[in-house]
Amino acid sequence: MRIFLLCVAVCALLASSAPAQAPASGVPVFKITPLQSTIKFGVKASVPIEGTFKKWDATLTFTSTDPATGVLDIKIDAASVDTGSGMKDDKLKSKDFFNVKNDPYITFHSTKIVQTGADTFEVDGNFTIRGVTKDEKLQLQVSGVGTGSGIISGTMAFDRKQYGMNSGIPFIKIADRVEVGVSLKGERISGPPMVLKKF
């Protein structure tokens, strides 16, 4: 599946659609433009299952110009899932899948950000869905490095059965692997630019 997390997932270099807290002097502050950003998901199935989440917040805060000091948090309203099919949406919201009644949010909290290339990052974090939390990795690529504005895009994959989503959908064969994709439009609104490693 291709999500729209972080997933998404969001993003090793930009901050959020949520109001930013007062930053320390000399710290880069980024803002995500929600209308130009998406979190999508997809899973291989006999009938394609792809969708987006309409409601979410993401914050990325830094304590210095080093990307490794960043902490990324993504909070998705699971009930905002939109596959274009009311039947699929209702099934995904049910206790067999997202279980939105008891676990309304899907979250990702980063624990480590590592620059892996000139414009790529690997983000380790705690991913929580339907009340189950496991370590997952978000792979990110950033365009517009050094310009103060750009797109953060990335993917994360997880095994749905490890999170208790063992059921299927009637008459539809579904794979276990779920792919989440994020595409975030962001800009630096204050502070100095990030200092990236040279590769």
N, CA, C and O of each residue as an XYZ file, in Angstrom:
796
protein
N       0.805     -1.165      0.000
C       0.000      0.000      0.000
C       0.842      1.218      0.000
O       1.939      1.236      0.557
N       0.346      2.220     -0.610
C       1.108      3.419     -0.549
C       0.410      4.427      0.261
O      -0.670      4.868     -0.134
N       0.933      4.825      1.353
C       0.333      5.788      2.130
C       0.884      7.064      1.765
O       1.921      7.492      1.257
N      -0.133      7.483      2.189
C       0.063      8.827      1.986
C       0.811      9.180      3.054
O       1.177     10.347      3.193
N       1.801      7.850      5.259
C       2.301      8.239      6.697
C       2.713      8.655      6.208
O       2.689      8.930      5.009
N       3.686      9.013      7.620
C       4.226      9.243      8.013
C       3.893      9.684      7.748
O       3.900     10.907      7.610
N       3.195      8.642      7.424
C       3.872      8.431      7.807
C       4.504      8.814      8.090
O       5.407      8.189      8.646
N       3.834     10.787      6.661
C       4.607     10.385      6.772
C       5.279     10.529      6.951
O       5.689      9.509      6.397
N       5.415     10.596      7.009
C       5.834     10.369      7.318
C       6.461     10.866      7.291
O       7.044     10.341      8.239
N       7.194     11.747      6.965
C       7.371     13.074      7.140
C       8.508     13.356      7.699
O       8.920     12.371      7.087
N       9.216     13.647      8.134
C       9.989     14.044      7.271
C      11.147     14.582      7.858
O      11.127     15.474      8.706
N      12.144     14.050      7.416
C      13.382     14.308      8.037
C      13.798     15.721      8.052
O      14.711     16.057      8.805
N      13.209     16.587      7.285
C      13.720     17.934      7.357
C      12.698     19.018      7.562
O      13.076     20.176      7.735
N      11.412     18.699      7.550
C      10.460     19.774      7.621
C       9.524     19.640      8.793
O       9.302     18.534      9.285
N       8.972     20.739      9.248
C       8.078     20.650     10.373
C       6.665     20.698      9.907
O       6.427     20.423      8.730
N       5.743     21.010     10.692
C       4.440     20.513     10.589
C       3.362     21.458     10.233
O       3.544     22.669     10.109
N       2.199     20.838     10.070
C       1.010     21.631      9.865
C       0.480     22.149     11.193
O      -0.399     23.011     11.218
N       0.996     21.642     12.276
C       0.551     22.087     13.595
C       1.328     23.333     14.004
O       2.444     23.532     13.523
N       0.787     24.170     14.865
C       1.484     25.370     15.295
C       2.802     25.015     15.959
O       2.864     24.104     16.785
N       3.857     25.735     15.597
C       5.168     25.442     16.147
C       5.330     26.107     17.505
O       4.796     27.189     17.752
N       6.075     25.445     18.379
C       6.388     26.045     19.650
C       7.517     27.041     19.431
O       8.216     26.972     18.420
N       7.699     27.948     20.350
C       8.743     28.947     20.199
C      10.099     28.262     20.147
O      10.495     27.612     21.114
N      10.837     28.397     19.008
C      12.104     27.713     18.864
C      13.235     28.443     19.581
O      13.157     29.643     19.844
N      14.271     27.702     19.884
C      15.448     28.324     20.462
C      16.140     29.151     19.387
O      16.006     28.869     18.196
N      16.873     30.163     19.805
C      17.573     31.029     18.851
C      18.566     30.210     18.040
O      19.280     29.368     18.584
N      18.608     30.462     16.733
C      19.568     29.784     15.891
C      19.166     28.397     15.458
O      19.982     27.670     14.891
N      17.924     28.006     15.708
C      17.442     26.673     15.335
C      16.544     26.785     14.105
O      15.656     27.637     14.073
N      16.759     25.940     13.088
C      15.890     25.983     11.900
C      14.452     25.602     12.247
O      14.214     24.676     13.022
N      13.510     26.318     11.672
C      12.097     26.014     11.868
C      11.456     25.838     10.500
O      11.542     26.720      9.646
N      10.815     24.699     10.297
C      10.178     24.386      9.024
C       8.670     24.261      9.196
O       8.186     23.927     10.277
N       7.940     24.529      8.132
C       6.488     24.405      8.150
C       6.032     23.607      6.945
O       6.481     23.847      5.824
N       5.134     22.651      7.179
C       4.546     21.858      6.104
C       3.297     22.564      5.585
O       2.508     23.103      6.361
N       3.126     22.554      4.268
C       1.921     23.101      3.657
C       0.945     21.953      3.436
O       1.114     21.195      2.481
N      -0.059     21.797      4.273
C      -0.951     20.628      4.218
C      -1.653     20.447      2.870
O      -1.813     19.318      2.404
N      -2.069     21.542      2.245
C      -2.817     21.419      1.000
C      -1.959     20.861     -0.130
O      -2.494     20.374     -1.125
N      -0.639     20.926      0.009
C       0.259     20.395     -1.005
C       1.006     19.165     -0.502
O       2.041     18.790     -1.054
N       0.482     18.544      0.540
C       1.116     17.375      1.140
C       0.113     16.229      1.219
O      -1.094     16.450      1.315
N       0.624     15.018      1.178
C      -0.254     13.852      1.259
C       0.386     12.733      2.078
O       1.609     12.619      2.160
N      -0.466     11.920      2.676
C      -0.042     10.658      3.289
C      -0.939      9.588      2.672
O      -2.162      9.633      2.810
N      -0.318      8.627      1.991
C      -1.068      7.606      1.259
C      -0.684      6.214      1.733
O       0.325      6.031      2.415
N      -1.497      5.243      1.364
C      -1.156      3.858      1.655
C      -1.664      2.975      0.523
O      -2.555      3.354     -0.238
N      -1.079      1.800      0.436
C      -1.509      0.858     -0.584
C      -1.123     -0.557     -0.193
O      -0.153     -0.769      0.535
N      -1.880     -1.511     -0.678
C      -1.566     -2.921     -0.434
C      -1.967     -3.692     -1.678
O      -3.010     -3.436     -2.279
N      -1.125     -4.635     -2.050
C      -1.450     -5.454     -3.212
C      -2.640     -6.340     -2.880
O      -2.689     -6.956     -1.815
N      -3.597     -6.399     -3.797
C      -4.799     -7.183     -3.571
C      -5.433     -7.525     -4.897
O      -5.116     -6.918     -5.919
N      -6.339     -8.505     -4.886
C      -7.026     -8.890     -6.116
C      -7.876     -7.744     -6.652
O      -8.113     -7.643     -7.856
N      -8.328     -6.891     -5.755
C      -8.976     -5.629     -6.120
C      -8.132     -4.535     -5.480
O      -7.978     -4.526     -4.259
N      -7.574     -3.604     -6.272
C      -6.641     -2.610     -5.727
C      -7.182     -1.904     -4.486
O      -8.330     -1.462     -4.455
N      -6.327     -1.806     -3.460
C      -6.678     -1.073     -2.255
C      -5.622      0.003     -2.046
O      -4.501     -0.280     -1.622
N      -5.994      1.225     -2.346
C      -5.118      2.368     -2.159
C      -5.951      3.510     -1.591
O      -7.145      3.612     -1.871
N      -5.333      4.350     -0.808
C      -6.097      5.447     -0.248
C      -5.223      6.502      0.385
O      -3.995      6.421      0.359
N      -5.879      7.492      0.951
C      -5.202      8.571      1.648
C      -5.858      8.773      3.012
O      -6.932      8.243      3.294
N      -5.184      9.550      3.838
C      -5.771      9.997      5.092
C      -5.983     11.499      4.977
O      -5.066     12.249      4.643
N      -7.199     11.918      5.259
C      -7.565     13.317      5.076
C      -7.180     14.203      6.255
O      -6.998     15.409      6.092
N      -7.056     13.606      7.449
C      -6.753     14.408      8.640
C      -5.498     13.875      9.322
O      -5.417     12.695      9.661
N      -4.530     14.747      9.518
C      -3.291     14.360     10.171
C      -2.520     15.602     10.598
O      -2.776     16.702     10.108
N      -1.596     15.422     11.494
C      -0.674     16.474     11.927
C       0.728     15.895     11.957
O       0.920     14.708     12.224
N       1.714     16.753     11.677
C       3.102     16.313     11.740
C       3.959     17.450     12.259
O       3.768     18.605     11.878
N       4.895     17.127     13.119
C       5.839     18.122     13.616
C       7.252     17.567     13.504
O       7.492     16.378     13.717
N       8.174     18.450     13.165
C       9.590     18.084     13.133
C      10.350     19.206     13.806
O      10.364     20.337     13.320
N      10.973     18.897     14.908
C      11.680     19.909     15.682
C      13.162     19.570     15.768
O      13.548     18.401     15.790
N      13.979     20.610     15.814
C      15.427     20.446     15.881
C      15.988     21.209     17.076
O      15.408     22.193     17.534
N      17.124     20.733     17.567
C      17.832     21.463     18.613
C      19.102     22.116     18.072
O      19.789     22.839     18.794
N      19.415     21.857     16.785
C      20.566     22.478     16.132
C      20.376     22.372     14.623
O      19.321     21.935     14.163
N      21.380     22.765     13.853
C      21.306     22.673     12.389
C      21.664     21.288     11.878
O      21.657     21.053     10.670
N      21.973     20.378     12.772
C      22.300     18.996     12.405
C      20.995     18.198     12.273
O      20.249     18.100     13.247
N      20.698     17.622     11.088
C      19.459     16.851     10.925
C      19.298     15.723     11.935
O      18.175     15.330     12.249
N      20.410     15.199     12.447
C      20.352     14.090     13.404
C      19.681     14.500     14.710
O      19.270     13.633     15.481
N      19.560     15.801     14.978
C      18.919     16.257     16.211
C      17.408     16.381     16.053
O      16.714     16.751     17.000
N      16.896     16.076     14.867
C      15.472     16.215     14.610
C      14.643     15.129     15.281
O      15.092     13.995     15.452
N      13.425     15.500     15.656
C      12.444     14.536     16.164
C      11.165     14.726     15.348
O      10.583     15.810     15.324
N      10.746     13.667     14.691
C       9.570     13.703     13.837
C       8.408     12.987     14.510
O       8.543     11.858     14.982
N       7.270     13.660     14.546
C       6.051     13.052     15.071
C       4.939     13.204     14.047
O       4.702     14.297     13.532
N       4.257     12.101     13.754
C       3.124     12.110     12.832
C       1.930     11.507     13.561
O       2.049     10.454     14.187
N       0.795     12.162     13.481
C      -0.425     11.681     14.124
C      -1.554     11.713     13.100
O      -1.948     12.784     12.637
N      -2.070     10.544     12.750
C      -3.086     10.390     11.710
C      -4.419     10.009     12.336
O      -4.485      9.131     13.197
N      -5.469     10.671     11.899
C      -6.823     10.305     12.298
C      -7.241      9.106     11.441
O      -7.563      9.260     10.263
N      -7.233      7.919     12.039
C      -7.489      6.694     11.278
C      -8.854      6.696     10.605
O      -9.021      6.102      9.540
N      -9.826      7.355     11.216
C     -11.175      7.389     10.653
C     -11.273      8.264      9.409
O     -12.297      8.262      8.726
N     -10.207      9.018      9.110
C     -10.216      9.876      7.923
C      -9.765      9.138      6.665
O      -9.541      9.758      5.626
N      -9.631      7.812      6.760
C      -9.203      7.014      5.609
C     -10.168      7.194      4.446
O     -11.383      7.241      4.633
N      -9.615      7.294      3.253
C     -10.434      7.500      2.059
C      -9.857      6.688      0.899
O      -8.809      7.027      0.349
N     -10.550      5.620      0.542
C     -10.124      4.777     -0.582
C     -10.948      5.048     -1.835
O     -10.678      4.497     -2.903
N     -11.951      5.900     -1.688
C     -12.868      6.127     -2.803
C     -14.024      5.151     -2.807
O     -14.894      5.220     -3.676
N     -14.044      4.235     -1.838
C     -15.109      3.238     -1.721
C     -15.607      3.221     -0.285
O     -14.837      2.927      0.629
N     -16.872      3.528     -0.070
C     -17.430      3.509      1.273
C     -17.343      2.148      1.917
O     -17.114      2.047      3.122
N     -17.523      1.085      1.126
C     -17.457     -0.272      1.665
C     -16.045     -0.586      2.172
O     -15.885     -1.131      3.264
N     -15.021     -0.241      1.377
C     -13.639     -0.479      1.799
C     -13.299      0.359      3.018
O     -12.654     -0.123      3.949
N     -13.732      1.620      3.013
C     -13.445      2.505      4.146
C     -14.040      1.942      5.432
O     -13.376      1.918      6.468
N     -15.283      1.492      5.367
C     -15.934      0.948      6.560
C     -15.207     -0.291      7.067
O     -15.064     -0.478      8.275
N     -14.753     -1.128      6.155
C     -14.035     -2.338      6.558
C     -12.696     -1.982      7.205
O     -12.309     -2.579      8.209
N     -11.994     -1.008      6.625
C     -10.708     -0.606      7.185
C     -10.866      0.049      8.562
O      -9.976     -0.070      9.404
N     -11.966      0.724      8.793
C     -12.211      1.357     10.093
C     -12.633      0.343     11.158
O     -12.572      0.642     12.351
N     -13.051     -0.832     10.748
C     -13.604     -1.823     11.670
C     -12.539     -2.417     12.589
O     -11.346     -2.155     12.435
N     -12.998     -3.224     13.548
C     -12.085     -3.845     14.509
C     -11.113     -4.816     13.853
O     -10.088     -5.153     14.447
N     -11.413     -5.273     12.641
C     -10.520     -6.198     11.935
C      -9.278     -5.506     11.410
O      -8.254     -6.149     11.180
N      -9.364     -4.189     11.217
C      -8.231     -3.456     10.660
C      -7.830     -2.299     11.581
O      -7.165     -2.549     12.586
N      -8.196     -1.059     11.292
C      -7.713      0.062     12.096
C      -8.344      0.141     13.483
O      -7.763      0.729     14.395
N      -9.518     -0.440     13.648
C     -10.195     -0.446     14.949
C     -10.335      0.978     15.498
O      -9.957      1.258     16.636
N     -10.879      1.862     14.676
C     -10.897      3.293     15.008
C     -11.701      3.621     16.264
O     -11.447      4.636     16.912
N     -12.659      2.780     16.609
C     -13.474      3.057     17.798
C     -12.623      3.046     19.061
O     -12.795      3.893     19.938
N     -11.704      2.086     19.154
C     -10.869      1.966     20.350
C      -9.482      2.572     20.192
O      -8.848      2.951     21.178
N      -9.009      2.664     18.951
C      -7.669      3.188     18.683
C      -7.759      4.195     17.536
O      -7.448      3.862     16.393
N      -8.180      5.416     17.835
C      -8.500      6.389     16.782
C      -7.306      6.947     16.022
O      -7.481      7.540     14.957
N      -6.090      6.772     16.547
C      -4.944      7.408     15.897
C      -3.873      6.400     15.469
O      -3.623      5.398     16.138
N      -3.261      6.703     14.345
C      -2.074      5.999     13.853
C      -0.916      6.979     14.020
O      -0.996      8.111     13.542
N       0.159      6.564     14.690
C       1.235      7.510     14.982
C       2.611      6.966     14.613
O       2.830      5.757     14.534
N       3.524      7.903     14.391
C       4.935      7.571     14.181
C       5.752      8.579     14.970
O       5.597      9.788     14.793
N       6.622      8.083     15.838
C       7.497      8.943     16.631
C       8.940      8.526     16.373
O       9.337      7.410     16.708
N       9.719      9.418     15.781
C      11.082      9.049     15.419
C      11.981      8.937     16.640
O      11.831      9.676     17.613
N      12.906      8.010     16.570
C      13.888      7.823     17.632
C      15.310      8.074     17.140
O      16.238      8.219     17.936
N      15.471      8.125     15.804
C      16.808      8.337     15.238
C      16.675      8.774     13.779
O      15.894      8.204     13.018
N      17.447      9.792     13.403
C      17.486     10.241     12.009
C      18.930     10.186     11.534
O      19.818     10.768     12.155
N      19.159      9.487     10.435
C      20.512      9.328      9.894
C      20.522      9.754      8.428
O      19.701      9.290      7.636
N      21.450     10.634      8.073
C      21.603     11.020      6.673
C      22.362      9.904      5.959
O      23.455      9.527      6.380
N      21.787      9.376      4.883
C      22.382      8.241      4.172
C      22.934      8.613      2.792
O      23.589      7.798      2.143
N      22.670      9.836      2.349
C      23.145     10.298      1.045
C      23.023     11.806      0.986
O      22.644     12.441      1.970
N      23.342     12.384     -0.165
C      23.308     13.836     -0.295
C      21.932     14.409      0.020
O      21.816     15.513      0.552
N      20.882     13.642     -0.315
C      19.523     14.137     -0.078
C      18.597     13.046      0.465
O      17.377     13.132      0.322
N      19.185     12.018      1.089
C      18.372     10.905      1.600
C      18.622     10.687      3.091
O      19.704     10.962      3.610
N      17.574     10.179      3.769
C      17.626      9.973      5.210
C      16.899      8.684      5.573
O      15.944      8.275      4.911
N      17.377      8.060      6.637
C      16.699      6.905      7.204
C      16.220      7.311      8.597
O      17.001      7.770      9.430
N      14.924      7.131      8.828
C      14.332      7.548     10.096
C      13.796      6.317     10.828
O      12.843      5.686     10.372
N      14.406      5.980     11.955
C      13.896      4.906     12.813
C      12.839      5.505     13.730
O      12.955      6.652     14.163
N      11.811      4.723     14.020
C      10.799      5.254     14.910
C       9.843      4.212     15.432
O       9.859      3.058     15.003
N       9.007      4.632     16.363
C       7.963      3.786     16.929
C       6.667      4.033     16.161
O       6.110      5.130     16.196
N       6.201      3.009     15.474
C       4.973      3.093     14.687
C       3.865      2.395     15.457
O       4.018      1.253     15.892
N       2.742      3.097     15.623
C       1.625      2.538     16.395
C       0.354      2.549     15.555
O      -0.035      3.578     15.002
N      -0.279      1.393     15.471
C      -1.565      1.281     14.788
C      -2.407      0.268     15.548
O      -1.904     -0.778     15.960
N      -3.677      0.572     15.733
C      -4.625     -0.231     16.521
C      -4.062     -0.619     17.886
O      -4.306     -1.719     18.381
N      -3.300      0.307     18.490
C      -2.783      0.112     19.841
C      -1.531     -0.718     19.943
O      -1.033     -0.939     21.047
N      -1.001     -1.188     18.826
C       0.223     -2.002     18.822
C       1.375     -1.143     18.324
O       1.257     -0.487     17.289
N       2.491     -1.140     19.053
C       3.657     -0.328     18.698
C       4.843     -1.220     18.371
O       5.167     -2.137     19.124
N       5.494     -0.944     17.234
C       6.692     -1.674     16.829
C       7.676     -0.702     16.180
O       7.294      0.380     15.734
N       8.949     -1.104     16.134
C       9.975     -0.299     15.486
C       9.868     -0.456     13.971
O       9.800     -1.576     13.465
N       9.852      0.654     13.254
C       9.817      0.628     11.799
C      10.783      1.684     11.256
O      11.274      2.527     12.007
N      11.051      1.634      9.952
C      11.958      2.583      9.310
C      11.245      3.339      8.197
O      10.532      2.753      7.383
N      11.450      4.634      8.182
C      10.913      5.492      7.133
C      12.084      5.972      6.288
O      13.009      6.597      6.808
N      12.052      5.687      4.991
C      13.098      6.108      4.076
C      12.658      7.395      3.379
O      11.596      7.436      2.757
N      13.476      8.447      3.483
C      13.076      9.750      2.967
C      14.062     10.312      1.955
O      15.267     10.070      2.034
N      13.527     11.068      1.002
C      14.352     11.829      0.061
C      13.837     13.261      0.051
O      12.629     13.499      0.045
N      14.767     14.213      0.049
C      14.407     15.622      0.130
C      14.863     16.348     -1.123
O      16.033     16.274     -1.498
N      13.944     17.047     -1.769
C      14.308     17.885     -2.919
C      14.475     19.321     -2.449
O      13.930     19.700     -1.413
N      15.214     20.116     -3.190
C      15.396     21.520     -2.844
C      16.319     21.741     -1.667
O      16.203     22.753     -0.974
N      17.252     20.796     -1.419
C      18.181     20.949     -0.298
C      18.964     22.256     -0.451
O      19.515     22.536     -1.515
N      19.006     23.044      0.609
C      19.753     24.294      0.600
C      18.977     25.495      0.106
O      19.476     26.618      0.173
N      17.753     25.283     -0.394
C      16.963     26.392     -0.925
C      15.973     26.945      0.093
O      15.432     28.034     -0.094
N      15.735     26.198      1.167
C      14.771     26.636      2.166
C      13.353     26.202      1.864
O      12.438     26.466      2.645
N      13.161     25.527      0.717
C      11.831     25.053      0.339
C      11.980     23.791     -0.482
O      12.926     23.668     -1.260
N      11.063     22.853     -0.323
C      11.184     21.629     -1.101
C      10.133     20.601     -0.733
O       9.188     20.869      0.009
N      10.339     19.404     -1.287
C       9.425     18.288     -1.063
C      10.157     17.179     -0.320
O      11.261     16.785     -0.695
N       9.536     16.692      0.718
C      10.037     15.510      1.427
C       9.148     14.345      1.021
O       7.937     14.374      1.244
N       9.740     13.333      0.432
C       8.956     12.169      0.029
C       9.604     10.917      0.594
O      10.825     10.850      0.740
N       8.790      9.938      0.908
C       9.365      8.738      1.489
C       8.367      7.611      1.620
O       7.174      7.781      1.369
N       8.873      6.457      2.018
C       8.041      5.267      2.149
C       8.396      4.489      3.413
O       9.509      4.564      3.932
N       7.428      3.758      3.871
C       7.607      2.839      4.982
C       6.740      1.632      4.697
O       5.612      1.783      4.229
N       7.238      0.439      4.967
C       6.455     -0.776      4.751
C       6.357     -1.544      6.063
O       7.301     -1.574      6.854
N       5.196     -2.168      6.281
C       5.036     -2.974      7.484
C       4.142     -4.171      7.182
O       3.388     -4.173      6.209
N       4.240     -5.181      8.029
C       3.437     -6.397      7.912
C       2.172     -6.211      8.752
O       2.246     -6.126      9.978
N       1.037     -6.148      8.104
C      -0.210     -5.850      8.826
C      -0.529     -6.893      9.900
O      -1.126     -6.566     10.925
N      -0.134     -8.140      9.666
C      -0.460     -9.190     10.627
C       0.319     -9.045     11.938
O      -0.117     -9.539     12.977
N       1.466     -8.370     11.890
C       2.219     -8.136     13.118
C       1.508     -7.139     14.029
O       1.837     -7.009     15.208
N       0.521     -6.433     13.457
C      -0.241     -5.458     14.232
C      -1.669     -5.941     14.495
O      -2.546     -5.157     14.861
N      -1.884     -7.232     14.303
C      -3.178     -7.813     14.622
C      -4.227     -7.709     13.540
O      -5.395     -8.017     13.779
N      -3.827     -7.275     12.335
C      -4.778     -7.186     11.229
C      -4.716     -8.481     10.431
O      -4.134     -8.535      9.347
N      -5.319     -9.509     10.980
C      -5.231    -10.855     10.410
C      -6.379    -11.200      9.473
O      -6.318    -12.190      8.744
N      -7.420    -10.386      9.495
C      -8.613    -10.682      8.700
C      -8.438    -10.240      7.249
O      -7.493     -9.535      6.894
N      -9.376    -10.677      6.437
C      -9.401    -10.257      5.045
C     -10.664     -9.472      4.764
O     -11.419     -9.124      5.672
N     -10.877     -9.203      3.495
C     -12.104     -8.549      3.045
C     -12.820     -9.549      2.148
O     -12.195    -10.116      1.251
N     -14.100     -9.779      2.360
C     -14.814    -10.781      1.563
C     -14.579    -10.633      0.066
O     -14.727     -9.549     -0.499
N     -14.206    -11.754     -0.567
C     -14.024    -11.843     -2.015
C     -12.800    -11.073     -2.526
O     -12.623    -10.928     -3.736
N     -11.955    -10.578     -1.608
C     -10.749     -9.858     -2.020
C      -9.542    -10.496     -1.337
O      -9.516    -10.622     -0.113
N      -8.559    -10.894     -2.112
C      -7.331    -11.447     -1.568
C      -6.356    -10.310     -1.298
O      -6.039     -9.533     -2.199
N      -5.875    -10.209     -0.051
C      -5.035     -9.081      0.350
C      -3.659     -9.572      0.778
O      -3.547    -10.562      1.501
N      -2.602     -8.876      0.329
C      -1.243     -9.189      0.752
C      -1.024     -8.732      2.195
O      -1.792     -7.927      2.722
N       0.024     -9.247      2.824
C       0.338     -8.866      4.202
C       1.098     -7.537      4.259
O       0.967     -6.787      5.227
N       1.882     -7.248      3.235
C       2.740     -6.062      3.223
C       1.942     -4.802      2.876
O       1.255     -4.742      1.856
N       2.048     -3.821      3.733
C       1.387     -2.532      3.519
C       2.460     -1.475      3.293
O       3.433     -1.407      4.045
N       2.292     -0.664      2.281
C       3.243      0.408      2.000
C       2.594      1.759      2.284
O       1.467      2.034      1.871
N       3.341      2.586      2.999
C       2.874      3.930      3.318
C       3.799      4.921      2.622
O       5.018      4.750      2.630
N       3.230      5.940      2.030
C       4.025      6.936      1.337
C       3.665      8.336      1.784
O       2.493      8.666      1.961
N       4.688      9.154      1.966
C       4.452     10.542      2.331
C       5.046     11.455      1.276
O       6.094     11.158      0.702
N       4.378     12.557      1.028
C       4.894     13.613      0.154
C       4.525     14.925      0.815
O       3.354     15.302      0.863
N       5.533     15.616      1.324
C       5.289     16.807      2.127
C       5.975     18.025      1.522
O       7.177     18.013      1.252
N       5.203     19.053      1.319
C       5.720     20.324      0.836
C       6.062     21.181      2.044
O       5.199     21.433      2.885
N       7.311     21.634      2.143
C       7.694     22.404      3.308
C       8.638     23.545      2.993
O       9.258     23.584      1.930
N       8.738     24.472      3.931
C       9.666     25.586      3.775
C      10.213     25.999      5.133
O       9.548     25.859      6.160
N      11.438     26.511      5.114
C      12.042     27.020      6.335
C      11.479     28.417      6.577
O      11.619     29.302      5.732
N      10.849     28.612      7.719
C      10.216     29.902      7.982
C      11.073     30.795      8.884
O      10.827     31.997      8.982
N      12.066     30.215      9.535
C      12.988     31.014     10.329
C      14.212     30.183     10.669
O      14.239     28.968     10.474
N      15.225     30.870     11.183
C      16.432     30.175     11.599
C      17.379     29.901     10.444
O      17.040     30.152      9.288
N      18.556     29.391     10.748
C      19.570     29.098      9.731
C      19.238     27.827      8.957
O      18.403     27.035      9.393
N      19.896     27.626      7.797
C      19.667     26.390      7.039
C      20.261     25.183      7.749
O      21.148     25.312      8.593
N      19.757     24.011      7.390
C      20.326     22.776      7.918
C      21.734     22.591      7.369
O      22.039     23.024      6.257
N      22.582     21.951      8.150
C      23.945     21.646      7.707
C      24.018     20.145      7.442
O      23.995     19.336      8.369
N      24.105     19.786      6.158
C      24.099     18.378      5.782
C      25.513     17.871      5.515
O      26.421     18.642      5.204
N      25.676     16.564      5.642
C      26.947     15.937      5.321
C      27.164     15.947      3.817
O      26.208     15.919      3.042
N      28.421     15.986      3.411
C      28.765     15.914      1.995
C      29.016     14.454      1.621
O      29.681     13.724      2.356
N      28.480     14.035      0.476
C      28.686     12.653      0.007
C      29.314     12.678     -1.382
O      29.571     11.624     -1.963
